[in-house]
């Protein structure tokens, strides 16, 4: 990514008038309950975005995000790397899957063109010494700026940036390179999108069980715990349409999911409505 392209992306965001627009186990936390009826909330919040670009949508959190977006009434454009994933997603009404590589900027820009929001859950893959956690996510961020996309949600991890001290030291040591790559992507978004409507979501340790509906977001940078992938997806789609999350960095965890070392600390849930 060149500095000139990033500066141009920032300028586009101003000109376009959009300024209004894993692996952790740790403390399980007491919490302030949030509003129920998650599905109807998602419908109200995400419905304002007609076509949403999703990077990382072939599996994991991103795949659940696609389902939630469709339930909310949005169309989805997904960038995928292999033919099987493309065929599987294209068989779903409301989804357009395009083959491409998040490491290739032009693939990302071409797929995102025409969308009015972007969500990226990219992580894990590598191309030599490049990590998709940074390179792929930064390509999504840059393309959004160039194309004038009005809304960006970036999913990273607890342990990045201001939440570094929340991660158990042994876990942080194992994941430090991946967390550093994710943090670099966060910093690109924060630095160059100061006048756009972005949100960063940092989940705790990811599990694959069905959603509990009890997961929360918090601004507490010391919050740590586990969360199911489906619950992360639910929160992502709720955040997408919540004006209160503009330029916010939020941790995501589920106080109802048992972690290795529970604590009695109280974490205040972030209210989306």
Secondary structure as UniProt FT lines:
FT   HELIX           3..15
FT   TURN            16..17
FT   STRAND          30..31
FT   HELIX           38..46
FT   TURN            47..48
FT   STRAND          51..55
FT   TURN            57..58
FT   HELIX           60..72
FT   STRAND          75..80
FT   HELIX           83..90
FT   TURN            93..94
FT   STRAND          95..99
FT   TURN            102..103
FT   HELIX           105..112
FT   TURN            113..114
FT   STRAND          117..120
FT   STRAND          126..127
FT   TURN            128..129
FT   STRAND          130..131
FT   TURN            132..134
FT   HELIX           135..147
FT   STRAND          151..155
FT   TURN            158..159
FT   HELIX           161..166
FT   HELIX           169..192
FT   TURN            194..195
FT   STRAND          197..203
FT   STRAND          205..207
FT   STRAND          216..218
FT   TURN            221..222
FT   STRAND          226..228
FT   HELIX           229..240
FT   HELIX           243..245
FT   TURN            246..247
FT   STRAND          248..253
FT   TURN            255..256
FT   STRAND          266..267
//
